[in-house]
Amino acid sequence: MAEQYQKARAKIYEAHSEDPNKHKTNDGEEVPYETHYAEQMEGYLDKRAPDASEILKLAVCGQHFRRWEVPRDSYPMTRIGYHTWRTHLKKRQAQLVSQILDECRYEMKDINRCISLIEKEGLKQGEDEVQILEDVACLVFLDDQFEQFKDKHDEEKIVNILKKTWVKMSKQGQDLALQIPMTEECKALVQKALAA
Protein backbone atom coordinates (compact mmCIF):
# COMPACT_ATOMS: atom_id res chain seq x y z
CA MET A 1 0.00 0.00 0.00
CA ALA A 2 2.82 2.41 0.84
CA GLU A 3 4.27 2.07 -2.66
CA GLN A 4 0.82 2.64 -4.24
CA TYR A 5 0.30 5.71 -2.07
CA GLN A 6 3.68 7.24 -2.93
CA LYS A 7 3.10 6.65 -6.64
CA ALA A 8 -0.41 8.19 -6.55
CA ARG A 9 0.77 11.17 -4.49
CA ALA A 10 3.67 11.77 -6.90
CA LYS A 11 1.27 11.75 -9.87
CA ILE A 12 -0.99 14.27 -8.13
CA TYR A 13 1.96 16.57 -7.41
CA GLU A 14 3.19 16.15 -10.98
CA ALA A 15 -0.12 17.67 -12.13
CA HIS A 16 0.08 20.40 -9.46
CA SER A 17 3.47 21.43 -10.86
CA GLU A 18 1.77 22.41 -14.15
CA ASP A 19 -0.29 25.16 -12.49
CA PRO A 20 0.69 28.40 -14.25
CA ASN A 21 -0.39 30.45 -11.21
CA LYS A 22 2.47 31.08 -8.82
CA HIS A 23 2.81 31.49 -5.07
CA LYS A 24 5.75 33.42 -3.65
CA THR A 25 7.23 31.72 -0.58
CA ASN A 26 8.68 33.61 2.40
CA ASP A 27 12.18 33.24 0.96
CA GLY A 28 11.06 34.74 -2.38
CA GLU A 29 10.92 31.51 -4.36
CA GLU A 30 8.01 31.04 -6.78
CA VAL A 31 6.18 27.70 -6.72
CA PRO A 32 3.05 26.55 -8.58
CA TYR A 33 0.06 27.64 -6.51
CA GLU A 34 -1.52 24.16 -6.43
CA THR A 35 1.73 22.67 -5.15
CA HIS A 36 1.72 25.22 -2.35
CA TYR A 37 -1.98 24.64 -1.62
CA ALA A 38 -1.58 20.84 -1.45
CA GLU A 39 1.40 21.19 0.89
CA GLN A 40 -0.65 23.47 3.15
CA MET A 41 -3.54 20.97 3.12
CA GLU A 42 -1.22 18.09 4.00
CA GLY A 43 0.38 20.14 6.78
CA TYR A 44 -2.97 20.84 8.42
CA LEU A 45 -4.09 17.24 7.96
CA ASP A 46 -1.04 16.16 9.97
CA LYS A 47 -2.18 18.47 12.78
CA ARG A 48 -5.87 17.62 12.60
CA ALA A 49 -5.61 13.85 12.02
CA PRO A 50 -2.05 12.53 12.22
CA ASP A 51 -3.33 8.95 11.79
CA ALA A 52 -5.35 9.74 8.64
CA SER A 53 -5.96 6.92 6.18
CA GLU A 54 -4.06 6.82 2.88
CA ILE A 55 -7.27 7.54 0.96
CA LEU A 56 -8.04 10.61 3.06
CA LYS A 57 -4.45 11.80 2.54
CA LEU A 58 -4.81 11.46 -1.23
CA ALA A 59 -8.21 13.20 -1.20
CA VAL A 60 -6.69 16.09 0.77
CA CYS A 61 -3.71 16.25 -1.61
CA GLY A 62 -5.99 16.27 -4.66
CA GLN A 63 -8.66 18.56 -3.22
CA HIS A 64 -8.12 21.26 -5.89
CA PHE A 65 -6.81 18.98 -8.63
CA ARG A 66 -6.28 21.00 -11.85
CA ARG A 67 -8.64 23.64 -10.52
CA TRP A 68 -6.88 26.37 -12.50
CA GLU A 69 -8.25 24.82 -15.72
CA VAL A 70 -11.79 25.90 -14.79
CA PRO A 71 -11.54 29.57 -13.73
CA ARG A 72 -14.32 31.17 -11.71
CA ASP A 73 -15.23 33.52 -14.55
CA SER A 74 -16.07 30.55 -16.80
CA TYR A 75 -19.39 30.54 -14.93
CA PRO A 76 -21.81 33.46 -14.37
CA MET A 77 -20.54 35.84 -11.67
CA THR A 78 -23.66 35.30 -9.56
CA ARG A 79 -24.38 33.35 -6.38
CA ILE A 80 -25.95 30.54 -8.42
CA GLY A 81 -23.02 30.66 -10.86
CA TYR A 82 -20.59 30.34 -7.94
CA HIS A 83 -22.35 27.29 -6.48
CA THR A 84 -22.65 25.66 -9.93
CA TRP A 85 -18.90 26.22 -10.47
CA ARG A 86 -18.06 24.72 -7.07
CA THR A 87 -20.25 21.67 -7.69
CA HIS A 88 -18.69 21.11 -11.11
CA LEU A 89 -15.17 21.44 -9.66
CA LYS A 90 -15.80 18.89 -6.89
CA LYS A 91 -17.07 16.30 -9.35
CA ARG A 92 -14.31 17.01 -11.89
CA GLN A 93 -11.54 16.93 -9.27
CA ALA A 94 -12.89 13.70 -7.77
CA GLN A 95 -13.05 12.05 -11.19
CA LEU A 96 -9.54 13.09 -12.23
CA VAL A 97 -7.98 11.97 -8.93
CA SER A 98 -9.90 8.69 -9.10
CA GLN A 99 -8.26 7.99 -12.48
CA ILE A 100 -4.85 8.32 -10.83
CA LEU A 101 -5.85 5.88 -8.08
CA ASP A 102 -7.07 3.48 -10.76
CA GLU A 103 -3.73 3.76 -12.61
CA CYS A 104 -1.98 2.99 -9.32
CA ARG A 105 -4.11 -0.17 -8.94
CA TYR A 106 -6.16 0.84 -5.93
CA GLU A 107 -9.25 -1.28 -5.30
CA MET A 108 -12.59 0.08 -6.50
CA LYS A 109 -13.84 0.54 -2.92
CA ASP A 110 -10.86 2.82 -2.21
CA ILE A 111 -11.36 4.73 -5.46
CA ASN A 112 -15.05 5.26 -4.66
CA ARG A 113 -14.13 6.33 -1.14
CA CYS A 114 -11.73 8.94 -2.49
CA ILE A 115 -14.43 10.26 -4.84
CA SER A 116 -16.93 10.60 -1.98
CA LEU A 117 -14.35 12.41 0.16
CA ILE A 118 -13.43 14.97 -2.52
CA GLU A 119 -17.13 15.49 -3.28
CA LYS A 120 -17.68 15.85 0.51
CA GLU A 121 -20.50 13.33 0.59
CA GLY A 122 -21.88 12.89 4.10
CA LEU A 123 -20.59 16.20 5.46
CA LYS A 124 -24.01 17.28 6.75
CA GLN A 125 -24.49 13.83 8.26
CA GLY A 126 -21.31 14.22 10.33
CA GLU A 127 -19.17 11.70 8.41
CA ASP A 128 -15.87 11.81 10.28
CA GLU A 129 -13.29 11.77 7.46
CA VAL A 130 -15.31 14.22 5.36
CA GLN A 131 -15.46 16.56 8.37
CA ILE A 132 -11.69 16.28 8.77
CA LEU A 133 -11.22 17.26 5.11
CA GLU A 134 -13.59 20.20 5.58
CA ASP A 135 -11.70 21.29 8.72
CA VAL A 136 -8.40 21.17 6.82
CA ALA A 137 -9.78 23.23 3.91
CA CYS A 138 -11.16 25.85 6.33
CA LEU A 139 -7.86 26.00 8.23
CA VAL A 140 -5.90 26.55 5.01
CA PHE A 141 -8.31 29.33 4.05
CA LEU A 142 -7.85 31.05 7.41
CA ASP A 143 -4.08 30.61 7.48
CA ASP A 144 -3.14 31.08 3.85
CA GLN A 145 -5.91 32.97 2.02
CA PHE A 146 -7.78 35.09 4.54
CA GLU A 147 -5.26 37.95 4.56
CA GLN A 148 -5.63 38.50 0.79
CA PHE A 149 -9.37 37.79 0.85
CA LYS A 150 -10.08 40.53 3.37
CA ASP A 151 -8.44 43.16 1.15
CA LYS A 152 -10.89 42.43 -1.66
CA HIS A 153 -14.20 42.59 0.26
CA ASP A 154 -16.07 44.85 2.65
CA GLU A 155 -16.19 44.07 6.35
CA GLU A 156 -19.79 42.82 6.35
CA LYS A 157 -19.04 40.20 3.70
CA ILE A 158 -15.82 39.14 5.44
CA VAL A 159 -17.53 38.69 8.81
CA ASN A 160 -20.31 36.73 7.13
CA ILE A 161 -17.82 34.41 5.38
CA LEU A 162 -15.93 33.91 8.66
CA LYS A 163 -19.16 32.97 10.44
CA LYS A 164 -19.96 30.42 7.72
CA THR A 165 -16.41 29.06 7.84
CA TRP A 166 -16.56 28.68 11.63
CA VAL A 167 -19.79 26.66 11.67
CA LYS A 168 -18.41 24.31 8.99
CA MET A 169 -15.63 23.22 11.36
CA SER A 170 -15.65 20.66 14.15
CA LYS A 171 -14.56 21.60 17.67
CA GLN A 172 -11.07 20.22 16.90
CA GLY A 173 -10.89 22.33 13.75
CA GLN A 174 -12.02 25.44 15.62
CA ASP A 175 -9.41 24.86 18.32
CA LEU A 176 -6.67 24.65 15.66
CA ALA A 177 -8.04 27.78 13.96
CA LEU A 178 -7.61 29.77 17.16
CA GLN A 179 -3.90 28.87 17.16
CA ILE A 180 -3.23 30.34 13.68
CA PRO A 181 -0.96 33.42 13.86
CA MET A 182 -2.81 36.42 12.40
CA THR A 183 -2.40 40.14 12.06
CA GLU A 184 -4.28 42.27 14.58
CA GLU A 185 -6.72 43.31 11.85
CA CYS A 186 -7.53 39.70 10.95
CA LYS A 187 -7.85 38.72 14.62
CA ALA A 188 -10.32 41.55 15.16
CA LEU A 189 -12.44 40.37 12.22
CA VAL A 190 -12.44 36.80 13.53
CA GLN A 191 -13.46 38.00 17.00
CA LYS A 192 -16.26 40.07 15.46
CA ALA A 193 -17.50 37.03 13.55
CA LEU A 194 -17.41 34.81 16.63
CA ALA A 195 -19.23 37.39 18.71
CA ALA A 196 -22.01 37.82 16.11
Long-range contacts (C-beta under 8 A, 24 or more apart in sequence): 1-54, 4-54, 4-104, 4-105, 4-106, 5-54, 5-57, 5-58, 7-104, 8-58, 8-100, 8-101, 8-103, 8-104, 8-106, 9-57, 9-58, 9-61, 11-100, 11-103, 11-104, 12-38, 12-58, 12-61, 12-62, 12-65, 12-97, 12-100, 13-38, 13-61, 15-65, 15-66, 15-96, 16-65, 18-66, 19-68, 20-68, 21-68, 33-68, 34-64, 34-65, 34-66, 34-67, 34-68, 36-144, 37-63, 37-64, 37-140, 37-144, 38-62, 38-63, 38-64, 40-140, 40-143, 40-144, 41-136, 41-137, 41-140, 44-135, 44-136, 44-139, 44-140, 44-143, 44-176, 45-132, 45-136, 47-139, 47-176, 48-132, 48-135, 48-136, 48-139, 48-172, 48-173, 48-176, 49-132, 52-129, 52-132, 53-129, 55-106, 55-110, 55-113, 55-114, 55-117, 56-117, 56-129, 56-132, 56-133, 58-97, 58-101, 58-114, 59-97, 59-114, 59-117, 59-118, 59-133, 60-133, 60-136, 62-93, 62-96, 62-97, 62-100, 62-114, 62-118, 63-93, 63-118, 63-133, 63-137, 64-89, 64-93, 65-93, 65-96, 65-97, 65-118, 66-92, 66-93, 66-96, 67-93, 90-118, 90-119, 90-120, 91-119, 93-118, 94-118, 94-119, 131-170, 131-173, 132-170, 134-168, 134-169, 134-173, 135-169, 135-170, 135-172, 135-173, 135-176, 136-173, 138-165, 138-168, 138-169, 138-173, 138-177, 139-169, 139-173, 139-176, 139-177, 139-180, 141-165, 142-177, 142-180, 142-182, 142-190, 143-180, 146-182, 146-186, 147-182, 147-183, 147-186, 150-185, 150-186, 150-189, 155-189, 155-192, 158-189, 158-193, 159-189, 159-192, 159-193, 159-196, 160-193, 162-189, 162-190, 162-192, 162-193, 162-194, 163-193, 163-196, 166-193, 166-194
